[in-house]
Amino acid sequence: MKNLIKKILREQWSPEAIQDLKAFHPELFEQETTGDGSWRNPFDTPTPGNVPTQSYEPRTERKGHQHHVVPVPKIAFFKAAELLTKMKDDAWFSENEDGGQATYYRGLDMETPLKVVGINNSGVEDKVFWAAFDNREGLRDGSITNYDQLYLRPFKRYEIPMYETARVYKTISFIPKIEAFSSEDAQNNIMYDEDGTFHSGEWYSEPGYEESDDDWETTEGPNPEGDIKQIGIVYDEQQGLNESLIKEMGPSPEENDIMSELNDLVQSWDGCEEGMPVACRYKNQVQELIDKYKNLPL
């Protein structure tokens, strides 16, 4: 909700008015930071102007002894998707829908439009591809003009049954017992055993029998076994601003909640009651925004 409020304020208020509002309500402008700076949990500072890092697998960069998520601006993401639809034809998109190889190579083929907007090797390549794939008609004819109008697929989690075969090399130690007239006869009868009497499998239950895995090698690489199963959604889809659909459905429960919270904010605006004319003017302006956006999509 904070991001939405700030977006409305930036559109409607002057920078000076926003600075004054920060003084009265700094909690509206607080920025959350996640992560501890480690390689597995790098620092991540979400901002409204960047693509949510939970919606793809972001790249990280090291700064000193700390690791940070590389941000991707929404405007750069949109421009990359737009360029890709204009540089690649429908045949290319069809071929890469299931390229039969790691998606890394598809990203290499998208290098030019990504480099132009400065987001190459950011981890967002797959998200750009599917944004361009799903929105290419609107991106080509100009009916989609910004990030918020894009339909963006959900980022899902799958499990895929696999199998592989391996050959294990073991060292087996055992102590067979044999009757003989000399140590040489005993050793020869065991070493040149034609009946299998002294093979290790015949002595596994006797004292002194031990096994240890020394090495193993894969005889065949991983292969799928069974059906792929979706087991969750990491980040939900973003539908874009389909105006006709929004008007038909009306405001969502979340939007009504936002209006209620904005209204609560105005009602608790103490500065105005203390005889501060500037704060009263800002309170009235926020109330006008509430009236303007009420029952309309934000």
N, C-alpha and C positions, 0 to 999 in steps of 0.2 A: 504494500500500500504506500509506503514511503516513496518508492520510486515513482509511482503514479502521481502522487501529490507534487513531487518535485518537477515532473514533466509538465503538469498543468501550470505550475507557478512560472516555469521558464517561458512557457508560451504566452502567458498573460501579464506577468509583472516585469518591471524594470530590474536590472541588477542591484540598484540601490535598495529597492523595496525588499528584494530577497535577502540582502545582507541584514536589513533590520529585522526580518522575520527570524533569521538564524539566531539573533541575539535573544529573542523572546522564546523560541522553541527550537533549541539546538538538536533535540532528539529526532527531529524530522530529517536531519541531514547527516546523522551518524552513518558510518560505513563499516560493515562487518568484514572481518578478516578471518579466514580459516587456514588450518595447516600449522605445522610446527617447524617448517623449513627443512625437513628431512627429504631424502630422495623419494621415499614412498608417500610422504604427506607434505608436499611443497606448499608454500604460502600461496594463497589464492584470495584475491580481493575483488569480489563481484561488483560490477558497476553497471548502471542501466544502459550505457552506451556500448557494452561489449556482449558478444554472444555468450550465453550461460555455459560455463565450463562443464557443468554436469551433463550437458546435452551432447557431448562427444568426448573422445579421449584426447585431452590437450597435451601439447609438448611442454616440457619444463626446461628452464635454463638455470645454470649455476651462477650465483653471484657471491663470491667469497666462499664461505662454508655453508651457504644456504641455497635452497632451491626455490624457484618461483615459477608459477604457471605463466606461460606466454599468452597474453590476452589477444583476442581477435575482435577488432571493432566491427559493429554491426554494419556500418556503411561500407567497410572494405569487403565483408562477407557478401553483401548484396551485389556489389560491383563485380566481384569474382564470379558469382553465379550468372549474372547478366552477361559478362564477357564470354563465359564458357558456352552459353546457349548460342551466341553469335559466331563463335569460332568453330564449333563442332556441329555437324549435321545430325539428323535423326538416326541415321545408320550407325554413327559412332556411339550414340547413347544406347541403342539397342544392343550393340556388340558388348558394351561395358556393363550392361545390366547384370550379366553373369559372364564375366570374362574368363572363367576357368583358371584363374591364377590369383595370387595374393593381391589385395586391393592396393598395395604399395605401388604396383606397376601402373595401375590406373591413375594414381596420384602423379606419377612421373609424367604421364601423358597430358596432365592438366597444368604442368609447370608454368607455361607462359602466362595464362590469365591470372594465376595465383601470384606470380612474381610481379606482375604489373601493379597489383594493389598492395603488395608488400606482406602477404600472409603465407608465402611458400614455406613448407616444412613446419607447419604450426600444429599439425594433428587434426585440422579441421577439414582436410581434403575430402573425406567420404561424405561429410555433412554437406559440403558445397556441391558435390556431385548429385546427391539425391534432391537437394533444393532446386538445382538446375533441371534435373530430370522431371520432377513433378510440376514445375512452374514454367517450363520452357516456352509454352505458347504465350503466356502473359508477359514474360520477360522479353520476348521477341517483338510483340506488337505494342509494347509500351503501356499496357493496362496495369501492370505491376510496377510500381515506381520506388518502393522502399522495402526495407527488411520486414516491417510489421505487416505487410500485405502478403508475404510468402506463406505458403503452406509448408511446414517443416515436419517431417516424419518423426514419430516417437523413437527414442533411442532405447533399444530393447536388450534383454539378456536372454541368451539361448543356452541349452545344453544339447550336445551332440554325442550320441553313443559311438564309441570308437573301439577298435581292437588292434593289436599288433602282436606278432610272434617274436620270440627271442630264444636264443640258444644259451644255456647257462653252463659254465665250466666250473666243475667242482674238484676239490681235492678230498679224497676219501682215505682215511687212515683206519686200518684194521689189523688184528693180530690173529691169523689162523693158527691152529695147532695141528701137528702132524707127527706120526710115529715114523722113525727112520733109524738106520744104523750109524749114520754120520750126518754132520751138519750140511755137508755138500749134497748128500742124497735128499735131505729134507728140502733144501732150497731149490734144487732142480725139479723135484716133483711138484712144488708149488708154482715155479716159474713156467714150467711146460705142462701145465694142467690141461688135459684134453677133454675132461668130463665137466669142467666148470665147477668142480667141488670147492675150489679156493677163490672163486670170484667174490668180489666185495659183497654182493647181494646175499650171499649165503651166510655172511657173518655179521649182519647188521644188528643182531640182538645180543652179540657176545661182548664182553668187556673189552674196552680199547677201541671200539668202533666210533669214528668221528667224521663229520662232514663239514666243509667250509666252502663258501662261494668265493672263488677267486676272481672270476670275470664273467661277463656275458656280452653277447652281441645281438643286435636286432637283425633278424633274418628277413623281415618285411616291415616296411614303414606303416604308420597309422592308417587305418582304413575305416570308413564309416560303417556302422552296424546298427541299423534301426532308424527310426524317424527323428528328425530334428524337432525339438520341443522348445517353444518359447516359455520361459519360466518367470518373466517379470519385465517391467518397463523401468528403465533407469531415468528417463526424462520424457514427459508426456509430449504429444504432438502439439504444434502451434498452428491453428487453423488459418491465420491471416484475417484481414479485415474485409470479409465478404459482406458488403453493406446491405444487400437485399436480404440475405439470410438473417443478419442481426435485426433488421427492422421487423422481419416476420416473427422471430422468436422473442424479441423484446430483451430487456436487460437481464443478465444472468444474476443468480443469487449473490455471487461474489461482488458484482458491480453494485448491487443494492447495499451490501455490507459496507463497501467503501463509502458510499454516500452517507450511511448512518454514522460511520466513524468520523467523517469530515464534519458532519453536523454536531457530533459530540465535542469535537475540537473547538468549534465556534462557541458552543454553549459554555465551555470551560475557559474561555479566553479572558483571563483576569485583568489584563492590562487596560482594557477599555473601561471596565467598571471603576478603575482608579483615576479616571479623568485624564487619560492620555489620548489626545485627539488622533495622533498618528496610528496608534494601535487600533483605535475605533475604526479608522478608515480602512485599515487592512482587514479587520474583522468583517466589515461590510462587504469588502471586495470578495472575500472567501465565501460569504453567504450568497453573493451574486453568482459565483461559480457553481455553488451547490444547486441553486435554482436553475442554472443554465444546463447543467449536465444531468439533472435528475431525470430518471426514466429514459435516458439515452445511453448508448454504448460509449464507454470512456475510451 
